[in-house]
């Protein structure tokens, strides 16, 4: 099944089967989101900041209803064993284009690489998956974790809408998952690219608000799970 | 080129697209068997894709003259009876594989998934992938971005990619400028012509 054949489905009826759904939280880490982190203080935080409470609300609902939550964490540094020449170039280029005032971020083992505390606390049972590239699926155990829980739908939040979220969403569809992107729970330091990504997502995936997803997770007449 | 943390890092276009270590990867360039929403949609406009094809032919010819590896990605479903769509426009006869070209088949939008593309490129010592074809927000974006993630220098031939929905082409291109090296085909052809001389 090619999941992206679902097309843009942001209107009409929307339903989720709790037992087959996972919330995948992409790169909600201190260096990206905390004003004490490495990157956030120097960046346009308007979109990112607004996306935090919807994630907390969504994760609280997921926790209350026993829905699987996966926190994907980006880990890397200039000297990391998985850092290639092209990855160095990518870091140098993004350092220039975003005017980061630091050469390192999400260094393995540091507070900056940990999940933002208030988001982590909203899903204490959440599973953590570590990645060294843009997509949550590339060379990680994300697909194993989802498969082990018989997940067929991934509900995606986090950052960046146009970067790691987009890459994770594309790979999720290519791995056969139905994708739901939570419109107010994703963000980017680039509002223009955030909008561009959402425009593409709306054309090929289900883009919903956190309120719509929460309503589906907490409904008391959820259908009996059926074969996908 | 600069050296950082013990690694040689290429940084200029002429370093990236040296023919000896470069592959031109053409996506969506076949009539039937398409699996992605971006191809032959009922609300699509073929004008942009049609206009891009002569430029893609020139890029292909320049690549061949310079000895750049040419890779054709063909999409085909894995599931029997899976619905596919046709490209919905006529491809020039020149946009066809020749002996020496490589063909890769995939059932996914990202040409690296469900295919031999990665091992094919690695076994040929390819370090740089130039992406061209259709459609920008479908096979092109997924594949060019996947190349970045798999440690290829990823170059997008900006005027040799197109979409059936102009707004989605613009959106995808904006995102790709932040991820890949986006260049006009004339820049690539100029570099390749000098190396073939």
Interface residues (C-beta under 8 A of the other chain):
Chain A: X1 X2 X4 X5 X7 X78 X79 X83 X84 X85 X86 X87 X88 X89 X90 X92 X97 X133 X134 X135 X138 X162 X163 X166 X167 X170 X171 X173 X174 X175 X190 X192 X193 X195 X196 X197 X199 X200 X203 X204
Chain B: X4 X5 X7 X8 X9 X10 X11 X35 X36 X37 X38 X77 X79 X82 X83 X107 X108 X109 X110 X113 X114 X137 X141 X142 X145 X148 X149 X150 X151 X152 X153 X165 X167 X168 X170 X171 X172 X174 X175 X178 X179
